[in-house]
Amino acid sequence: MKFISTSGTQSKVGFKEAVLLGIPEGGGLFVPESIPQLDADFLTKIQSVSVKEFAFAILYPYVKDEFNETQLRSIIDHTFLFEMPLRTIGNTDIRVLELYHGPTWAFKDVGARFLAGCLAQWNDPTKETVILVATSGDTGGAVANGFYNQPGIKVIILYPKGKISPLQEMQIAGLGGNIIALEVEGSFDDCQRMVKSAFNDIPLRAEINITSANSINIARWLPQMIFYALVWQAIKGSGHKDTLCIPSGNYGNLAATFLLHDMGMHFGEILAAHNANDTIPRFLTTGKYSPSKTISTLANAMDVSDPSNFIRLQYLQQHQYRGRLAKLKALSVSDAQILEAIQDAWLHHQYLLDPHTATAWHMLKVHGGKGTIVATAHPYKFEEVIVKALGFYPSEWIKEWRSAPVTSSSIPADYSALKKLLLTQEFDF
């Protein structure tokens, strides 16, 4: 399997090179040159297949030139160590896929652990690799946890100052060791722009061995297909509506869903639930892609105005889809509607939503209330929002977590400041 750029600016590369480069030279993001089709017999028997077995079947065609079967199974064993239950809420037609049972209580644990497993197979302790990450909240903690104390790896995480929750910041900046936290005086889009500038800086990359761990990295993106394979496995032949509603920020999950759809696990309708950052809902209505200034919301990990992975989704739609084309709809959900959704799910079903999952609850209700929503983070990561919605935090949902001193450097939203730190490694703590 070879990977190409969505922009057509780079020649074909293998999986390892795509992972280590992070993004193609000249811009765009890596996508598979072709989309392998899942075996029809496998799809017929999938209801009796374990999550690790269908993860292997889905991912092996993309990585088989770099990993043998034993190596990939080892990476999968490292990745899928926690449950991802699909729950039906009360007597409704709403199912919730809970992806927050990993070590940092967020769906991003899967992609981060898969990437860490890949790099561990290739690791050369004599040559330091710098993992450069921009986060709006949950990615940073998942990557920090996945790579903590891994030999030969240094992780540098950029996050927007004052725009993530205290628990999210502790998970990013509370480990120390090989994890460096940079608090950027700006928005997530500023953090993302700075990271992209570093990857496009050829002289810098000649001096420092850097790669990404955001969902722009192909090894972070591909394993997210497994989430939706779990849903497909559960609803196949059940009569349940094949509608997915996904909280959407940087669009890695949405793009992964469409890739799985194109491999043969078809969904009829895919709903993208946004917060007040409404670039994609406006685009789907007007045909004009015009990101506005990023708005801070209660669903902070989705505070993204210019989602990087949207170009992957567009590429799949325009160039590579096979079979039935899934319908895509998007909706912007306000902070007030997020609080109302949390209240609705708790008061009527005693089910607690985090603010991101609440956007999907609201959107699915607007679209008929039948289908599967994706729960992307544990509500305890957003205790202040839950208390704002309900007036209290339900004690049975409280998680135990270890507090740790937060250690970070503050930098302006300026690429030159980041480049100086990368070259000098002079972090002020």
Disulfide bonds with the S-S distance in Angstrom:
none
